[in-house]
Amino acid sequence: MIQKQCILSVLTVGLLFFQFNRLAASSIQGKGKIINVAKTGKDSNEGTATAPLLTIGKAETMAQPGDRIVVHKGIYRETIVLHSGGTSDAGRIVYVAAPGDEVIIKGSESIKEWKKNGNTWRAEIDNSFFTDFNPFTELVNKDSSSMHLGEVYLENEPLKEKKSLDEVGNLENSWYTVQGNGKTIIIANFGQNNPNLKLAEINVRQSAFSAEKPGVNYISIDGFSIAHIASPPAFVNGAQAGAISTNGGTHWSVQNCILRDCKSVAISIGQTGHAYPGASPNKPQYSDLSQDMNTVGHHLIKHNHIFRCGQAGVFGLLHGTRSEITDNLIEDINGEGDYPVSESGGIRLVLAVDVLISHNLIRRVHGESGYGLFLGPLFQGARISRNVIADTRKSCIYLYNSHGPALIDNNILSGPGISTREGVKMISAEANVFVQNLFYNCGFTNNRAPGRSFATSNFLSHSLVIKQTIPALPIDNRWYSNLFIKGGLEGLNDAANCEADYNVYADGASMSSWGDKHSKRVNTSSNFKLVSSAKQINLIFDSHLVPKILSPELNPAFLGFFTLSKQYLELPDGRPITVNKDFRAALAGKTAKLAGPFYQYPVPAVKGQLLFAY
């Protein structure tokens, strides 16, 4: 029998579409004055179109709520420290690239004083060149086996750091550093290239945009390329630096930006945390943070391309709350595997109440902390919807220590293998509802954190007001209308109040032993593939093998009531959620439909419409 093959261009990541979106966003005018910045300007100018400023930092000192800083084409080697912000959505301070202009903010400086010695080149840089921060004396993990925060680039491509001079001599595109006589000495192998005739750069700055202190709110950053930032690692219980760092500010918008080669975190939406020794039910972790929902989070992270960053694409404590992270391409994270296990991932958030993580493509996340999306502790009211996560070293999604409820719907997750038990990992995470997802080669774990009883906060609905603190348990999780390929729920025990039904299991995937009364199993191979390229990712499999299932409407009455939080699945404004749309936002009909994130195959093509853009 000849099998029909369904080829779906599920996600298309196109530079032209990105440019179109950036220009459209940049055309929006604010109500305040416009301050112009250009490489032809002077900081003694007024900032008009005919007399622009030279630096973005100077424009920052002049900006008032409602003002718009328009930056024209060129490379800006500076850190913009934000001392004040806007006052409302209408009174934002906006930093935006001029329409049609490529504006690059770099944390590096060009080095031209290289001297050749055999196969290598040597640069001796006085340490005063780095002012108060020298990334070539700072280690990522503070131990002798770790690499430095500093990096060497040739024509914008990073070279690979080595631990000995001999290694560099034998390996092109590598480098080594040592300190001596008040100088940073860098020995690099550029192959056949002369770095004095090419663009050779090294890191010197630890941020591009950074709030000076908490309380810098209502900032918009739109349309910039940001590169070569050497931020120190971020820690949930410590400082949380990033190439863009809100530092506890709220209501930031970061849109249409490219962030690449940021040594640690690309976008930090957190605040400085601290350790909680001796946490107890009477004094749980994070109970001393703000309980006023209006004074935290509310960020919009949208249409950004984040790649080749060391620790995380998006990171933060508390201020993921009420934030939206949508339409981003996050790839090639932690390529050297140098970052701590509990502090890394494509997206890594702690205490993110009512966060929406939607329609992102996250791929190629490496290292022992190679999670695509890592939430917890505490993500009550979170929704993870319409994302594609693939090629992760560890689980696509890791949900840790929260009472829920949370909704995970219409995602496409390609796991690292059922034998690894990685794919969807849950530790002390309860009341998570999985509906209309496609799980390929995903292992599932649903365990209690070993060795201790956590005092985990449960909040009043859609707030940060603590209702009670009791240990979170691996209970009350539900799986409906999902498509499982190659791996199913066979590894999960029958935990209290866990339910599974109306699912389809294909290509060797096994049903649960404790549910799936109306589910169906297909033994034929699906020939599933996710084919990635630089500009798109295609979903390919034999979709005619997926049988239709007439499942109940996935409404609050069916999905159920959650006893602990005393609520149904709800939007942040309190309206109940009915899942009646698929990955493409197609509406469900009254008849039987396919399990998984698409109600029908092939996906109807719409001329000129891209299903994913960043």
N, C-alpha and C positions, 0 to 999 in steps of 0.2 A: 504494500500500500504506500502510495506517495503521500508524505506528510506535508501539510500546508505550514509554511513558516511565516510567522508574524514578525515584521520588523518595525519597531516603533522608535522614532526619533524622540525619545522622551524628554531629553534635555539638550538644548542647543545653546552653547555659550559663544556668542559672536561679538567680536570687537566692534564691528560696525553698529550693532544694536546698542552696545554699551555707550558708544559715542553719541548716538541719537538721544539716549536717555539723559546723558550728562548735559547735553546742550539744552534739552527741554527744561531740566531742573534749574540750570543756571540762568534762564531767562526770566525767572520770577523775581520781581522787584520788591524790596522792602520799603518801609515807610520813612526810614531815616535817610541820612546822607550816604553818598557813595564815596568811598575812599579807594583810590587807585594805587596799585603797587606795580612797578615795572623795573626791569634791569637797566633801563635808561634813566631811571629817576634818581632823586637825591632825597635823603631824609630831612633836609631843610625845606623841601617843597611843601605845598599845601595838600597834596594828595588828590588833586583834580585830574581829569583826563589828560590835560595838556601839561600838568606839572605833577607827575606821580611821585610817590615815595619810592625809596630803593629797597626797603626791607619790610617784611610782613610784621616783624616785631615792633617797628615804629608805628605802623598802622594800628596795632593792638593798643598802644598807649593813647591813641586818639579816639578810639571807637566808643560809642555810647549805645545803649539799648536801641534797637531798631536800625542800626547802621549796617552797611554792607561793604565788606572789604573785597574788592575785585582785584585778583592777582593775574598779571599778564605773563605771557610765555617766558620760559627760562628755567634755569636751575637755581634754587635758593638754598644755600648752605647755612641754615640757621635753626635754632630752637625757638619756637614761639611759645613763650610763657604767658598764660592767660591770667590776668590779675582780676578781671571782673567779667561778668556775663550779662545776659539779657534779663528781662523781667517777666516775660510771658511769651507765648507762641508768636504773637504779633510784634513783640518787642525783643526779638532775638538779635544777637550779634552774629552775622553771617560771614564766613570766610569762603570764597568761591573762586574757582578758576574762571577766567574770562572765556566766553563762548568761543569754541574753536581752538583754544590755546592749550598746549601741553605745559603744565606747570609741575615741576618736580621739586620736592623738598628732600634734601639729602642729609643724612647724618654723617657723611664722609667728607674727607678732603682729598684733593688730588696731590700725589707725591711724584716729583720729577727728579729727585736727587738720588737715583739708583746707580750703583757702581757694580760692574760685572766682575764675577769671580768664577771662572769655569762654567759650570752649568747653571749657576745661580746668580742672583742679583741681591745686593745688600743695600739697605737704607738705614742710616742712623739718625734718629729723630729725637731732638732734645725734649725731655719730658715736660718742659714748660709749654710746649706746643699744645698739650692736651688740657691745659688750665687745671680745673679741679676734678677731672674724670679721665682716667686712662684705661680704656677697655683692654689694653694689652697687658695690664697687671691684674685684671679681675678674671677669676675663673667662674665658669657657670655653676659648678657644684661645690666649689670651695675645697676640692681635694686634688691631689697630685695627678690623678688620672683624667681629670676633666680638661676640657678645652677652654680657651679664653673667650671672653665676650667680644674681643676685637676680631676683625675679619679683613682680608685683603681681596680686592676685586680688580679684575682686568676687563675693560670694556663692559662693565656692569655685571660680569659673571663672577661669583665667588670662587676663590681657590680653596683648597682643602688644607686645614692645619694639620701638621705632623708634630710628633713629640720629640723628634731628633733631627739633627742637621743632616745625617747620612740619608735618612728617608727622603728629605727634600731634594738632595742632589740627584737621586735616582728617579724622581717622580715629577713629571710635568704638572703644572697648575697646582702646586702645593707651596706651603710656607711654614716657617718656624720663627719663633720670637724668643728673645732673651733680654734681660736688663743688664746694663753695664755703664758705670761712670755717669749716672744721671741721664742716660739715654735709653730709648726703646730701639732695639736693634731687630730688624726684620730681614730674614733671608728668604727669598722666594724663587721658585723655579717657574719662569714664564714660558718655557719651551723655546720656540724660535722667535718669540716676540721681544722687542725692545721696549720695556715699560716707560722709558723716557720719551718714546715716540707714540705711545698709546695712552689710553686713559687708565691709569693705575691709581686706585683710591684705597684709603683705609678708614675704618670707623673712628669717629671722635666724639659723637654726640649720643645721648641716651634717650632723646625723645624728639618728636617733631612738633606736636601740639600737646601741651601739658598744663593743666590747671595748677596754679601756684598753691592753692589751698582748697579745702572743701567749701562749697557754697558758690562756686562759679557755675551758674545754671544757664539754660537756654542758649546754647552754642550750636551753630550749624557749620559743618565742614563739608564742602561739596566739590568733587571733581578733581582732587589732587592726586598725583603720584607721590608716594612716600617710600623711601628706600634707604638701606644701609644704616638702620638705627640699632644701637647696641644697648638696649635696655637691660638692666639687671633682671634676673628671674623674679617672677611674681609669686607670692605665697598667700594662700587663703588666710593664714593666721599671721600675716605680716604685710610689708609694703607691696603694692600692686602697680608697678610701673608698666608702661607700654609705649609704643611709638605714638599712639594717641592715648592720652590718659586723662580721664575725667576727674580722678582724685576725689571721689565722693560728690561730684556735682550731679545735677539731675537735668532731665529734658534736653540732652544733647541729641543732635542728628548728625550721623556720619553716612554720607551717601555718595555713590558714584566714584569712589576712590580706589586706587590700586595701591596696596601695601605689600611690598616684597622685601625679602632679605632683611627682615627685622629679627634680630638675634633671639629675642625672647617672645614677648606678647605683641601682637599687632595692635589690637584695640582693647584697652583696659577700661571696663565700666564699673570697677569696684572702688572700694575705699580701704584704707589701711586697717588690717585686722590685728588680732592678738590671740595668743594661746588661751585655752580654758582648762587649766589644771584642776582636777577635782570637781569637774562638772557633775551635777546631781539633779534630780527632779525638781528641787527647789531653786536651783541655779543652773539651768541648762546652757549649752553652747549658744552664743549669739543673742541671749536674752537681754543683754545690755545695749543692743543696737536699737535704732529708731523703730518705733511701733506706729508711726504716722505714715500711712501709705503715700500721702501727697508730698512727702519730703525726700523720697528716694526714687531712683530708677527713672522710668518713663522715657527711656532712650529709644531711638530709632536707628538701627544699623541695617542699611539697605543698599543693594546693588553694588557691593564692593567685591573686588577680586583680591584675595589674600593668599599669598603663596611664599614658599621657602621661608617660613618663620619657625623659630626654634621651639617655642613652648606651646603656644596656642594662637588661634586666630582671634577669638574673643574670650575674655577672661574677666571674672569679677565676683566679688562678695556683695550681697544685698541688693545691688543696683540693677541686677537683671529683673528685679520686680517691676511688673507692669511695662516691661520693655518689649520691643518687637525686633527680632533678628530675622530678616527675610530677604530672599532673592540674592544671596551671596554665594560666590564660588570660593571655597576654602580648600586648599590642596598643598601637599608636600610640607607637612608639619613635622617637626622634630626629626628631621632626616638623619641626624647624627645620634639620635637616641640618648641625648645627654641630659634630659630634664627629669625631675623627680616624678615618680609614678603617680602620686596623688595630686599633682599640680599641673597636668598637661592634658591636651586633647584638642580636637578641632575647635570645639566650643566647650569651655569649662566654667560652670556657674555654681555658686553656693548661695543658698537663701534667695531663690528667685521665684517669688510668689506671683502667679498670674502672668508668667512670661509666655510669649508666643514665639516659637522657633519654626519658621515656615518657609518652604520652597527654597531650601539651600541645597547646593551640591557640595558634599564634603568627601574628599577622597585622598588616598595616600597619606595616612597618618601613621607615623612610624614609632618605634621604640617600645619599651616595656609599658609605657603609658600611652600607647597608641589607640586611644578611644576616639571615635568620631565625635560623639556628643556625650559629655560627662556632667550630669546634674546631681547635686546633693552635697551635703545634707540640705534638706528642706526645699521642695519645689512644689508646694501645694498650689493647685489650680493651673499648673503648666499645661500647655498644649504643644505637641510636636507633630507637625502636619505637613505632608507633601514634600518631604525631604528625600533626597537620594544620598545614601551613605555607602561607600564601597572602598575596598582596598585598604582596610585598616588592620594594623597589627593585632590589636585587641578587639573588643566588642564594638560594633557600630554604635550602640547606645548602652550607657552604664547609668543606672538609676540607683542612687545610694541614700538610704536612711531618710525616709520621708513618709508621713502619714497619708499623703495624697488628699483628694483624688487628682489624677493627671490623665490626660487623653493623648494617646499616640495613634494617629490615624493617617491613612493614605500615603504611607512612606514606602520606599523601595530600599531594602537593606540587604546588602550582599556581604555575608559574614566571612570570617577567616576559616571556618570549618567546624562541623558539628563535633569532631573528635577533640577539638580544643575546648569545647564548652563555651566558646566565645561567639557572640553574635548579639544577643540581648542579655545583659548581666544585671541582675537585681540583687542587692544586699539590703535587707531590712527596709524594703520598699513596698508599701502596701497601697491598695486602691488605685492601681494603674490599669487603664482600659485600652486594649489594643484592638482596633477595628480597621478593616479594609487595607491592611498592609500586605506587601509582598516580602516574604522572608526567604532568602536563598542561602542555603548552607549555613544557617544560623544555629548555633547552640544556645540553649536557654539555661540560666541559673536563677534560682529564686530562693535564696537562703537568708538565714538570720546571721548577723555579724557575729563571728565567733568570739568567745572569751569575755564579753562584757555586755552589760545592759545599758543601752544608750538612753539618756533622758532627752527625748526628742520632742520638740515643740509642735503642738497642733494649734492652728490659728483659727480665729473666727473667720467665717467665709469672706474672701476677698479683702483681707486686712492683714496687718502684722501684729495684731493684738493677740497675745498668747491666751488660748482657752484652757489648755492643760498640757502637761508634759509627762509622757509615758513612753516606754520603749516602742519603737516602730517594729513591726513584725512582717514576715513575708506572706501576707494574707490578702484576701479580697481583691485579687487580680483577675482580669477577665479578657478573653480572646474571642472575638466574634468576626465572622465574614473575612477572615484572612486567607491568603494563599501561601502555603508552605511548600517550598521546593527543596528536596534533598534532605532537609532536616525539619523535624516537627517539635512537638511538646513532650516527646517520650522521656526526656530527662527530668521532668518536673513531677514532684510529689503532689498528692491530693491535699493541698493546704486549705485551711478554713476559708469558706466563702469564695474559693476560686472557681471560675466557670469557664468553659470553652464549648462553642457550638457554632454551627453553620459555617465551618471552615472547609477548605479543600486542601488535601495533602497529596503531593505529587512527587514522582521521581524518588521513591524510597522513603519519603517522610512519613513518620508514624503519628497517629492520633494520640491524644492523651488517654491514659487508662482510667480517667475519672470523669470524663465529659464527652463531648463531641457526639451526642446522640443523633443529631441531624447532619453531621458533617459527612464528606465524601472523600474517598481515597482513589487515586489514579496511579497505577504502577508503571505506566509507560514513561520513558524518558522525555523530558520537556526540551532538551537541547538548549538550556538557558545560558545566555551570555550577556554580560554588560561590556560593551566595547567602547573604550575610552580613547579619545584623541584630544589634542590641545583645545579644540574648539567645540567639541560636543561629546555626549555620551549616548549611545544607542542601546536600547533594550531589545534583545532578540530571543525569542523562544516560540515553541509550537503552541500557540494559544488555543487551538481548537481542542486541545486535550483538557482544558479547564471546563468542568461541567457547570451548568447553571444551578443556583440554589435560591429557592424562594425563602428568604429569611425575613423575620419581622422587621418592621421599620426600627432603625437604630435611634430610638427616641428615649427621653428620660424614663418613661415607664418601663421600657425593656432593659435599658442599660443599668437601671437600678439606683437605689438610694444607698448612700454610704453612711453607715451608722456612726462612725467616729466623728466625721466632720459635719454630720447631719445636713447633707446637701446632695443634690444631683450634680452631674457634670454641667457646669455653667460657664458662660462667658464672664469676663471681669465685671461687667455691669449687672450680673445676677440673672441674666436671661438663660433659661435651660438650653442645652445644646442637643440638636438632632443632627446626626451625621447622615446627610442625604445627598452629598456631592462626592465625586471621586477626585482623583489627582488633577484632572483637567477642569474641575468645577462643573462637570456634567451632572445634571440632576438625575436622581434615581427615579425609575418608573414604578408602577404598581406590580409589574410582572417579575418573574425570576431574573436575576442578574448574576454576573460572574463575581466570585469572591476575589478579593484583592483590590488594588487601587484603581482599576479601570472597569467600568460597567460593561464595556463592549470592546471587541477587537475586530479589525484593526482600528486604531485611534483615527477618527476622521481628520483628514488633513485640511487645514484652513490656510489658504494662500496668504503668505506674508506674516503669519503668526508664529512666533517662537514660543515654545512651551517653557523655556527657562532662559532668563537673561540676567546678567549681573551688572 
